[in-house]
Amino acid sequence: MKIIYYSHGFFADCDFPLIRELQRRGHDLEYYLPVASFRLKSSLLDLGKLYPKTGIFSASVYPAFQIYKDEIDLSKVFVVNQTHKQKWHPINLLLQAKLALKFIRKKPDIIHITLPPSMMMNLLYLVKDKLVLTLHDPFTHSGRKDKQGERDRVRAFRHINKLILLNKNQVEEFMNAYKVSRDNIFVSKLGMYDSITRVSPIPFISKRPYILFFGLIAEYKGVEFLMRAMQKIHNQHPNVKLVVAGGGKFYFDTKPFNALDYIEIHNHYINVPELAGMLKGCLFSVCPYKDATQSGVIQTAFSLNVPMVVTNVGALPEVVKDGETGLVVPPCDVDALANAMNHLIEHPELLESMRNNIEKNWKPSMGWGPIADKYIECYTRN
C-alpha cells in the first residue's frame, strides 16, 4: 500500500513507532513534517538551527534525525521547511499549495493527516476519499480555543469519512457534539512510546527523592493544583521535592512557589536523553490535568516503568489502572491529589508493585502490531 503520512513534530513520539511497524510490513510510506523557526523543538526532535531554504527536503538536512536511523527508514522522511515566520506569508502559502499538489500527483492509496487541513492544505479535499485524519484531540483543550481552528475542524469532520479517535471514552460525546456518523469513526489507541528507550539517558542529579511533572506548560495541565498539593506534601515529607520540567509560558502566578526549595522548575524544552534521565530517577510522575483527551505523557512514563498519578479526565483512567499502575483522582482537587501522592511516598512497596504491573501487564498489551492492524483496517475499508 502506498501511504503519505503528513504529521507534526509534536506527534513524533507516537508517529515513529507506528511508521516503523507499517514500514516493517512492507508498506510504501512517506512521512512529511513541517519545520519552522518556532517549531524546531518538540517531542522527540531537537533540530537545532533552521535549514536556511524554503522547500520540501530530505530529513537529512537536519542531522538530529540520525538518532532514529535504526527505527524508521529516513530515506522516506521529508521536512517541509518554512523560513518565513508569518503564517500567511505568500511563500509559505505557495509551499503549502506545492505540498498538497505533490501529495495528489503521487496518487497514493491513503493520505494520512494528524491535524485538520487549513489554508492552502484545503486543496487536499480534492482527493477527500483518500484522506484519513487521526484526532489526537477530539475536543479543543481549555485555553486553546481558536475560531478559525474550530472552523477547520468542523469542515474536516464533514468531508473526511475516516476519522481515527485514540480512546473509547469520548466517542459518543464526539459524535453528538459534531454530528458525526459512527460509521466514519475508527477507534484505536496509543501504544508504548518506546523511542525513549533507544537513547542514552542523561542522569538527573538530585540530592532528594523527587516527583516529576513533565511536558508542555499549558492551562489545561493543572500545574497550579500540583504545586499547591506539593505544599501539603512538604509538611509530611520535607525530604521530597517536586520537579516541573517543560517549556511553555506559565499561565498563573508562580511567585509564591519560586522561593520554595522543594519545588524545582526547569522551564525549557527537555530533550529526550534529559527526559529519560529524569524519569529513571523519579519516584513517580503526575498528570494533574483539568481536562484531556489522552496523554502521551503516560505512554512515555510507562515505557520506562514509571507509575502515574492522574486525574479522572478524558482517557487517562482508561490507561492508568487505579491501584495497579498508578492512582486516579478527581481533577482540580488539591487535597485528593496530595493524598494520592502521600500514599505512594509512604508505600514504596506499592510503587514497586506498580512498576512490575507496567512491565508485565501494560507493556505486552501496548505493542504497535495490533495498532497497525487497526490502521490498515481503516485504510482498506470502502
QUIHUSUL-V734687 format. One record per residue. N is the residue number from 1. SS is DSSP state (helix for helix, strand for strand, loop for the rest). OMEGA is omega as a letter, one per 30 degrees, with the letter a starting at -180 (none if undefined). Layout:
n=N ss=SS omega=OMEGA
n=N ss=SS omega=OMEGA
This chain:
n=1 ss=loop omega=a
n=2 ss=strand omega=a
n=3 ss=strand omega=l
n=4 ss=strand omega=a
n=5 ss=strand omega=a
n=6 ss=strand omega=a
n=7 ss=strand omega=a
n=8 ss=loop omega=a
n=9 ss=helix omega=a
n=10 ss=helix omega=l
n=11 ss=helix omega=a
n=12 ss=helix omega=a
n=13 ss=helix omega=l
n=14 ss=helix omega=l
n=15 ss=helix omega=a
n=16 ss=helix omega=a
n=17 ss=helix omega=l
n=18 ss=helix omega=l
n=19 ss=helix omega=l
n=20 ss=helix omega=a
n=21 ss=helix omega=l
n=22 ss=helix omega=l
n=23 ss=helix omega=l
n=24 ss=helix omega=l
n=25 ss=loop omega=l
n=26 ss=loop omega=l
n=27 ss=loop omega=l
n=28 ss=strand omega=a
n=29 ss=strand omega=l
n=30 ss=strand omega=a
n=31 ss=strand omega=a
n=32 ss=strand omega=l
n=33 ss=strand omega=l
n=34 ss=strand omega=l
n=35 ss=strand omega=l
n=36 ss=loop omega=a
n=37 ss=loop omega=a
n=38 ss=loop omega=a
n=39 ss=loop omega=a
n=40 ss=loop omega=a
n=41 ss=strand omega=l
n=42 ss=strand omega=l
n=43 ss=loop omega=a
n=44 ss=loop omega=a
n=45 ss=strand omega=l
n=46 ss=strand omega=a
n=47 ss=loop omega=l
n=48 ss=loop omega=a
n=49 ss=loop omega=a
n=50 ss=loop omega=l
n=51 ss=loop omega=a
n=52 ss=loop omega=a
n=53 ss=loop omega=l
n=54 ss=loop omega=l
n=55 ss=strand omega=l
n=56 ss=strand omega=a
n=57 ss=strand omega=l
n=58 ss=strand omega=l
n=59 ss=helix omega=a
n=60 ss=helix omega=l
n=61 ss=helix omega=l
n=62 ss=loop omega=a
n=63 ss=helix omega=a
n=64 ss=helix omega=l
n=65 ss=helix omega=a
n=66 ss=helix omega=l
n=67 ss=helix omega=a
n=68 ss=helix omega=a
n=69 ss=loop omega=l
n=70 ss=loop omega=a
n=71 ss=loop omega=l
n=72 ss=loop omega=a
n=73 ss=loop omega=a
n=74 ss=helix omega=l
n=75 ss=helix omega=l
n=76 ss=helix omega=a
n=77 ss=strand omega=a
n=78 ss=strand omega=l
n=79 ss=strand omega=l
n=80 ss=strand omega=a
n=81 ss=strand omega=a
n=82 ss=loop omega=a
n=83 ss=loop omega=l
n=84 ss=loop omega=a
n=85 ss=loop omega=a
n=86 ss=loop omega=a
n=87 ss=loop omega=a
n=88 ss=loop omega=l
n=89 ss=loop omega=a
n=90 ss=helix omega=a
n=91 ss=helix omega=l
n=92 ss=helix omega=l
n=93 ss=helix omega=l
n=94 ss=helix omega=l
n=95 ss=helix omega=l
n=96 ss=helix omega=l
n=97 ss=helix omega=l
n=98 ss=helix omega=a
n=99 ss=helix omega=a
n=100 ss=helix omega=a
n=101 ss=helix omega=l
n=102 ss=helix omega=l
n=103 ss=helix omega=a
n=104 ss=helix omega=a
n=105 ss=helix omega=a
n=106 ss=loop omega=l
n=107 ss=loop omega=l
n=108 ss=loop omega=l
n=109 ss=loop omega=a
n=110 ss=strand omega=l
n=111 ss=strand omega=a
n=112 ss=strand omega=a
n=113 ss=strand omega=a
n=114 ss=loop omega=l
n=115 ss=loop omega=l
n=116 ss=loop omega=l
n=117 ss=loop omega=l
n=118 ss=loop omega=l
n=119 ss=helix omega=a
n=120 ss=helix omega=l
n=121 ss=helix omega=l
n=122 ss=helix omega=l
n=123 ss=helix omega=l
n=124 ss=helix omega=l
n=125 ss=helix omega=l
n=126 ss=helix omega=l
n=127 ss=helix omega=a
n=128 ss=helix omega=l
n=129 ss=helix omega=l
n=130 ss=helix omega=a
n=131 ss=strand omega=l
n=132 ss=strand omega=a
n=133 ss=strand omega=l
n=134 ss=strand omega=l
n=135 ss=strand omega=l
n=136 ss=loop omega=l
n=137 ss=loop omega=l
n=138 ss=loop omega=l
n=139 ss=loop omega=a
n=140 ss=loop omega=l
n=141 ss=loop omega=l
n=142 ss=loop omega=a
n=143 ss=loop omega=a
n=144 ss=loop omega=a
n=145 ss=loop omega=a
n=146 ss=loop omega=a
n=147 ss=helix omega=l
n=148 ss=helix omega=l
n=149 ss=helix omega=l
n=150 ss=helix omega=l
n=151 ss=helix omega=l
n=152 ss=helix omega=a
n=153 ss=helix omega=a
n=154 ss=helix omega=l
n=155 ss=helix omega=a
n=156 ss=helix omega=a
n=157 ss=helix omega=l
n=158 ss=helix omega=a
n=159 ss=helix omega=a
n=160 ss=loop omega=a
n=161 ss=loop omega=l
n=162 ss=loop omega=a
n=163 ss=strand omega=a
n=164 ss=strand omega=l
n=165 ss=strand omega=a
n=166 ss=loop omega=l
n=167 ss=loop omega=a
n=168 ss=loop omega=a
n=169 ss=loop omega=a
n=170 ss=loop omega=a
n=171 ss=helix omega=a
n=172 ss=helix omega=l
n=173 ss=helix omega=l
n=174 ss=helix omega=l
n=175 ss=helix omega=a
n=176 ss=helix omega=a
n=177 ss=helix omega=a
n=178 ss=helix omega=l
n=179 ss=loop omega=a
n=180 ss=loop omega=l
n=181 ss=loop omega=l
n=182 ss=helix omega=l
n=183 ss=helix omega=a
n=184 ss=helix omega=a
n=185 ss=strand omega=l
n=186 ss=strand omega=a
n=187 ss=strand omega=l
n=188 ss=loop omega=l
n=189 ss=loop omega=l
n=190 ss=loop omega=l
n=191 ss=loop omega=a
n=192 ss=loop omega=l
n=193 ss=loop omega=a
n=194 ss=helix omega=l
n=195 ss=helix omega=a
n=196 ss=helix omega=l
n=197 ss=helix omega=a
n=198 ss=helix omega=l
n=199 ss=loop omega=l
n=200 ss=loop omega=a
n=201 ss=loop omega=l
n=202 ss=loop omega=a
n=203 ss=loop omega=l
n=204 ss=loop omega=a
n=205 ss=loop omega=l
n=206 ss=loop omega=l
n=207 ss=loop omega=a
n=208 ss=loop omega=l
n=209 ss=loop omega=a
n=210 ss=strand omega=l
n=211 ss=strand omega=a
n=212 ss=strand omega=l
n=213 ss=strand omega=l
n=214 ss=strand omega=l
n=215 ss=loop omega=a
n=216 ss=loop omega=l
n=217 ss=loop omega=l
n=218 ss=loop omega=a
n=219 ss=helix omega=a
n=220 ss=helix omega=a
n=221 ss=helix omega=l
n=222 ss=loop omega=a
n=223 ss=helix omega=a
n=224 ss=helix omega=l
n=225 ss=helix omega=l
n=226 ss=helix omega=a
n=227 ss=helix omega=l
n=228 ss=helix omega=l
n=229 ss=helix omega=a
n=230 ss=helix omega=l
n=231 ss=helix omega=l
n=232 ss=helix omega=l
n=233 ss=helix omega=a
n=234 ss=helix omega=l
n=235 ss=helix omega=a
n=236 ss=helix omega=a
n=237 ss=loop omega=a
n=238 ss=loop omega=a
n=239 ss=loop omega=a
n=240 ss=loop omega=l
n=241 ss=strand omega=l
n=242 ss=strand omega=l
n=243 ss=strand omega=l
n=244 ss=strand omega=a
n=245 ss=strand omega=l
n=246 ss=loop omega=l
n=247 ss=loop omega=a
n=248 ss=loop omega=a
n=249 ss=loop omega=l
n=250 ss=loop omega=a
n=251 ss=loop omega=l
n=252 ss=loop omega=a
n=253 ss=loop omega=a
n=254 ss=loop omega=a
n=255 ss=helix omega=a
n=256 ss=helix omega=a
n=257 ss=helix omega=a
n=258 ss=helix omega=a
n=259 ss=loop omega=a
n=260 ss=loop omega=a
n=261 ss=loop omega=l
n=262 ss=loop omega=l
n=263 ss=strand omega=a
n=264 ss=strand omega=a
n=265 ss=strand omega=l
n=266 ss=strand omega=a
n=267 ss=loop omega=l
n=268 ss=loop omega=l
n=269 ss=loop omega=l
n=270 ss=loop omega=a
n=271 ss=loop omega=a
n=272 ss=helix omega=l
n=273 ss=helix omega=l
n=274 ss=helix omega=a
n=275 ss=helix omega=l
n=276 ss=helix omega=l
n=277 ss=helix omega=l
n=278 ss=helix omega=a
n=279 ss=helix omega=a
n=280 ss=helix omega=a
n=281 ss=helix omega=a
n=282 ss=loop omega=l
n=283 ss=loop omega=l
n=284 ss=loop omega=a
n=285 ss=strand omega=a
n=286 ss=strand omega=l
n=287 ss=strand omega=a
n=288 ss=loop omega=a
n=289 ss=loop omega=l
n=290 ss=loop omega=l
n=291 ss=loop omega=a
n=292 ss=loop omega=l
n=293 ss=loop omega=l
n=294 ss=loop omega=a
n=295 ss=loop omega=l
n=296 ss=helix omega=l
n=297 ss=helix omega=a
n=298 ss=helix omega=a
n=299 ss=helix omega=l
n=300 ss=helix omega=a
n=301 ss=helix omega=a
n=302 ss=helix omega=l
n=303 ss=helix omega=l
n=304 ss=loop omega=l
n=305 ss=loop omega=a
n=306 ss=loop omega=l
n=307 ss=loop omega=a
n=308 ss=strand omega=l
n=309 ss=strand omega=a
n=310 ss=strand omega=l
n=311 ss=strand omega=a
n=312 ss=loop omega=l
n=313 ss=loop omega=l
n=314 ss=loop omega=a
n=315 ss=loop omega=a
n=316 ss=helix omega=l
n=317 ss=helix omega=l
n=318 ss=helix omega=a
n=319 ss=helix omega=a
n=320 ss=loop omega=l
n=321 ss=loop omega=a
n=322 ss=strand omega=l
n=323 ss=loop omega=a
n=324 ss=loop omega=l
n=325 ss=loop omega=l
n=326 ss=strand omega=l
n=327 ss=strand omega=a
n=328 ss=strand omega=a
n=329 ss=strand omega=l
n=330 ss=loop omega=l
n=331 ss=loop omega=l
n=332 ss=loop omega=a
n=333 ss=loop omega=a
n=334 ss=helix omega=a
n=335 ss=helix omega=a
n=336 ss=helix omega=l
n=337 ss=helix omega=l
n=338 ss=helix omega=l
n=339 ss=helix omega=l
n=340 ss=helix omega=l
n=341 ss=helix omega=l
n=342 ss=helix omega=a
n=343 ss=helix omega=a
n=344 ss=helix omega=l
n=345 ss=helix omega=a
n=346 ss=helix omega=a
n=347 ss=loop omega=a
n=348 ss=helix omega=l
n=349 ss=helix omega=l
n=350 ss=helix omega=l
n=351 ss=helix omega=l
n=352 ss=helix omega=l
n=353 ss=helix omega=l
n=354 ss=helix omega=l
n=355 ss=helix omega=l
n=356 ss=helix omega=l
n=357 ss=helix omega=l
n=358 ss=helix omega=a
n=359 ss=helix omega=a
n=360 ss=helix omega=a
n=361 ss=helix omega=a
n=362 ss=helix omega=a
n=363 ss=helix omega=l
n=364 ss=helix omega=a
n=365 ss=helix omega=a
n=366 ss=loop omega=l
n=367 ss=loop omega=a
n=368 ss=helix omega=l
n=369 ss=helix omega=l
n=370 ss=helix omega=l
n=371 ss=helix omega=l
n=372 ss=helix omega=l
n=373 ss=helix omega=a
n=374 ss=helix omega=l
n=375 ss=helix omega=l
n=376 ss=helix omega=l
n=377 ss=helix omega=l
n=378 ss=helix omega=a
n=379 ss=helix omega=a
n=380 ss=helix omega=l
n=381 ss=loop omega=l
n=382 ss=loop omega=none
